[in-house]
Amino acid sequence: MLHKLTSAELRETCNPTMFSFRSTEDLEPLSDIIGQERAVRAMEFGLKIDHKGYNIFMTGLTGTGKTSYARAVVKKAARQNRSQTTSCTYTILQSPKSPSP
């Protein structure tokens, strides 16, 4: 049964003493994407494929950190595998329903 929620039902509070930091400025930036463990595993798997012509396709909403994440993990993989010559390109599709750049 649906019912209208009050503003009090839409708000969640917590006790600030439960945190070990004073401000979020005290925290280190995250290196992974929150809640995307499957995507992280897929990227790690894809970066281990040593075969010419293999591609990794990423999709999702704009501004969610896909490009930043991809750049970071590709740079890390490149540092670990300096002996391999690999190129990395990306295309931002103009229309999500039409997969041509």
The 8 nearest C-alpha neighbors of each residue, nearest first, counted from 0:
[[1, 2, 3, 4, 5, 8, 9, 6],
 [2, 0, 3, 4, 5, 8, 9, 6],
 [1, 3, 4, 0, 5, 8, 9, 6],
 [2, 4, 5, 1, 8, 6, 0, 9],
 [5, 3, 8, 2, 6, 9, 7, 1],
 [4, 6, 8, 7, 9, 3, 10, 2],
 [5, 7, 9, 8, 10, 4, 3, 11],
 [6, 8, 5, 9, 10, 4, 11, 12],
 [9, 7, 5, 6, 10, 4, 11, 3],
 [10, 8, 6, 7, 5, 11, 4, 12],
 [11, 9, 7, 8, 6, 12, 5, 13],
 [10, 12, 9, 13, 8, 7, 6, 14],
 [13, 11, 10, 14, 15, 9, 7, 8],
 [14, 12, 15, 11, 17, 16, 18, 10],
 [13, 15, 16, 17, 12, 18, 11, 19],
 [16, 14, 17, 18, 13, 21, 19, 12],
 [17, 15, 18, 14, 19, 13, 20, 21],
 [16, 18, 15, 14, 19, 13, 20, 21],
 [19, 17, 16, 20, 15, 21, 14, 22],
 [18, 20, 17, 21, 16, 15, 22, 25],
 [21, 19, 18, 22, 25, 23, 26, 24],
 [20, 22, 25, 19, 23, 18, 24, 15],
 [23, 21, 24, 25, 20, 26, 19, 18],
 [22, 24, 25, 26, 21, 20, 27, 28],
 [23, 25, 22, 26, 27, 21, 20, 28],
 [24, 26, 23, 22, 20, 27, 21, 28],
 [27, 25, 23, 24, 28, 20, 22, 29],
 [26, 28, 29, 25, 24, 23, 30, 20],
 [29, 27, 26, 30, 24, 31, 23, 25],
 [30, 28, 31, 27, 32, 33, 26, 68],
 [29, 31, 28, 32, 68, 71, 72, 27],
 [32, 30, 29, 33, 68, 39, 35, 36],
 [31, 33, 35, 34, 30, 68, 39, 64],
 [34, 32, 35, 31, 36, 29, 30, 39],
 [33, 35, 36, 32, 37, 31, 38, 39],
 [36, 34, 38, 37, 33, 32, 39, 31],
 [35, 37, 39, 38, 34, 40, 33, 32],
 [36, 38, 40, 39, 35, 41, 34, 42],
 [37, 39, 41, 35, 40, 36, 42, 32],
 [38, 40, 36, 42, 41, 37, 43, 35],
 [41, 39, 43, 37, 38, 42, 44, 36],
 [42, 40, 38, 44, 39, 43, 45, 37],
 [43, 41, 45, 39, 44, 40, 46, 38],
 [42, 44, 40, 46, 41, 45, 39, 47],
 [43, 45, 41, 47, 42, 46, 40, 48],
 [46, 44, 42, 47, 48, 43, 41, 55],
 [45, 47, 43, 48, 44, 42, 76, 73],
 [46, 48, 44, 45, 49, 43, 42, 76],
 [49, 47, 45, 46, 50, 44, 53, 51],
 [50, 48, 47, 51, 46, 53, 45, 83],
 [49, 51, 48, 53, 52, 47, 54, 85],
 [52, 50, 53, 49, 85, 48, 54, 86],
 [51, 53, 54, 50, 49, 48, 55, 86],
 [54, 52, 51, 50, 55, 48, 49, 45],
 [55, 53, 52, 56, 45, 51, 46, 87],
 [54, 56, 45, 57, 53, 42, 46, 41],
 [55, 57, 54, 58, 89, 42, 45, 90],
 [58, 56, 55, 59, 65, 38, 66, 69],
 [57, 59, 56, 60, 65, 95, 61, 91],
 [60, 58, 61, 57, 63, 65, 62, 95],
 [59, 61, 63, 62, 58, 65, 64, 95],
 [60, 62, 63, 59, 64, 65, 58, 66],
 [63, 61, 64, 60, 65, 66, 59, 67],
 [62, 64, 61, 65, 60, 59, 66, 32],
 [65, 63, 67, 66, 62, 68, 32, 61],
 [66, 64, 68, 67, 63, 69, 57, 62],
 [65, 67, 69, 68, 64, 70, 63, 71],
 [68, 66, 64, 70, 69, 65, 71, 72],
 [67, 69, 71, 65, 66, 70, 64, 72],
 [70, 68, 66, 72, 71, 67, 73, 65],
 [71, 69, 73, 67, 68, 72, 74, 66],
 [70, 72, 68, 74, 69, 73, 67, 75],
 [73, 71, 75, 69, 74, 70, 76, 68],
 [72, 74, 76, 70, 75, 71, 69, 77],
 [75, 73, 77, 71, 72, 76, 70, 78],
 [74, 76, 72, 78, 73, 77, 71, 79],
 [77, 75, 73, 79, 74, 78, 72, 80],
 [76, 78, 74, 80, 79, 75, 81, 73],
 [79, 77, 75, 76, 80, 81, 74, 73],
 [78, 80, 76, 77, 81, 75, 74, 82],
 [81, 79, 77, 82, 78, 83, 76, 84],
 [80, 82, 83, 78, 77, 79, 84, 76],
 [83, 81, 80, 84, 79, 77, 78, 85],
 [84, 82, 81, 80, 85, 77, 49, 79],
 [85, 83, 82, 86, 81, 80, 77, 87],
 [86, 84, 83, 87, 77, 51, 49, 81],
 [87, 85, 88, 84, 77, 83, 73, 51],
 [86, 88, 85, 89, 73, 70, 54, 55],
 [89, 87, 86, 90, 54, 70, 85, 55],
 [88, 90, 91, 87, 66, 56, 57, 92],
 [91, 89, 92, 100, 88, 93, 99, 56],
 [90, 92, 93, 89, 100, 94, 95, 99],
 [93, 91, 100, 94, 90, 95, 98, 99],
 [92, 94, 100, 91, 95, 99, 97, 98],
 [93, 95, 97, 96, 92, 98, 99, 100],
 [94, 96, 97, 92, 98, 93, 58, 99],
 [97, 95, 94, 98, 93, 92, 99, 100],
 [96, 98, 94, 95, 99, 92, 93, 100],
 [99, 97, 96, 95, 92, 100, 94, 93],
 [98, 100, 97, 92, 93, 94, 95, 96],
 [99, 92, 93, 98, 90, 91, 94, 97]]
